[in-house]
Amino acid sequence: MSTLSSEVSVSFDCPEGPNGDKQIQRVASRSAQVGGGITVSRILPSSQRRLVGAWCFLDHAGPAVFSSGSGLRVGPHPHIGLQTFTWMIQGEVLHRDSLGHVQVVKPGQVNLMTAGYGISHTEESLPGEDKLHAVQLWIALPAKDAACEPAFDHHPDLPHWREGECDFTLLAGSYGSRKAPSKLYSPLVGMDLNSVKTGDITLNLNPEFEYGFLVVQGTVGIQAEQFQTNELAYVGRGLNQLTLSLSAGCRIIVLGGEPYTDDLVLWWNFVGENQDVIGQAQRDWRAAHARFGVVQGYDGDPLLAPDLPWETN
């Protein structure tokens, strides 16, 4: 999905409380719109929290119900220096890209697109579809891999299991002996947790990772604090376990990773190590440079790249 985000800084650890406990940072969402007039809750990046590991962008779309013939419709737009990660909860979305891939992502599936040096793509609801509930994330590529060859992968089968009254789906990285199939360039983890009943669940954490817990539905209690739908709870490094108190029907997205330490600028649909990289990408998109290719089969115009804020008088 397309965005109009500005520069991003490197993440930081949560401070410790007077007893040495990790203080949980509460990150609020804000409303944004994507193609087709779909309203999303945008959690990352924000002034409160720029990244969680290399996870640098987080939109929660829906749950939305719309009339047939409307829905998500995002025209051709470019990316560099990142991976787009789409986790579908309800509804179906058609992806097309400049590499020639045409792929529908359905509930319980992940689409992972690696932009690298440059790629363009479209996203749209299928004809007759009237629902959309999804989480879209971006992963900032490390500087050494930022100009890699673009790629696209579809993952219809992900590790899924139950612990107590909570269903787990491993979206990215590894958890215990389980490993997701997605190709990553940084140490990361992503999981979907869906509780059937009210109860507690204790997660095993990597003490080298920082973590974010996005509440998609319901409420979550963490260290005596309650987090509501579309709030993210951030926890810094150093924990081996964390207990979550989940409401009935609660759904959360768990994100974790080693803190991202490379220089990073995030603007519009681009991630780069400095403004020069971003500026070149903007000029190349406007000039229809071959690095971004052409998306075939989409009936509509490409998105226009806005002016660079640091070049505006």
C-alpha positions, 0 to 999 in steps of 0.5 A: 500500500502507498504512504506519505510518511517522512524521515524515520529515526533508529529505534530505542529501548524502553526505560526501566522502572524504579524496580528494574522492570521494563516500562511498556511504551503505548503507541497510539494509531492514527487514521489514514486512507489508502486507494479506494477510500479504505480507512486504515489505522496506521501505527508505524512509523509515528512520533512515538515509535519509528521501528520495531527491529527492521519492521518499519511500517504497520497498517491495520486495514479493517475490518471493513465492509463495502459495497460490491464494486468498491473496496481496495484499489491501489494503482501502480506505485514503486518501492525500493529498499524494503519488503512488503508483508501482507497478512490477510485475515478476511477478504481477498486481494489481488496483487500484480507486480512489474516482475509479472506476478499475479497473485490473490492473497486469501485469509491465512496467507502471506504475500511477501514482496522484496523491492530491493533496487526497484519494483512496482505493484498494484493491489485491489479487491476482487470483483464481488468482494465486500470485506477487507481485514488485513495487516500490512507491514514493511521490513527495512532491508539492511544497507548491504541488501538494499539494492538486491534483486526484486522478488515476490513470494506467496506463502499459503501454508504457514506453521499453525498450532494451539496452546491452551485456548490460543491459536498461533500462526507463525508469519515470519522468522522462528519460534521454538522449533517452528520456522516460517518459510518467508525469506528475511534479511534481518533477524525477525519474528512475526506471529498472529495470536487469536484467543478463543477464550479469556486467559493468559498466555506466556510467550518465550522471547529472544532477549536480543529482540525488541518487541511490539504487540499490536492489538487487532481485536479485543484487549490485552493486559501486559504488566498490569496495563490494558491495551485496546484495539489499534494500540501497540505495546512496545517492549525493549530488549532483555526479556526471556518471557512475557505473559499476556492476558487476552480477552475472549476473541482477542487477536494480536500481532507479535513483532520482534527483531534485533534493533535496526542500526543502519541509517534509515530514511522512509519517505512515501514508498521508499526506504533508503540510507539517505535523502540522496537515495530517496531523491533519485528513486523519486526522480526515476519513478517520475521519469518512468525509469526501467528500474521500476518496470511496468505492471501489466493488466491493471486498468488505471493510472500510476500514482504520482510521486509527491515533491520531496519535502527537503527540496520544497521552499 
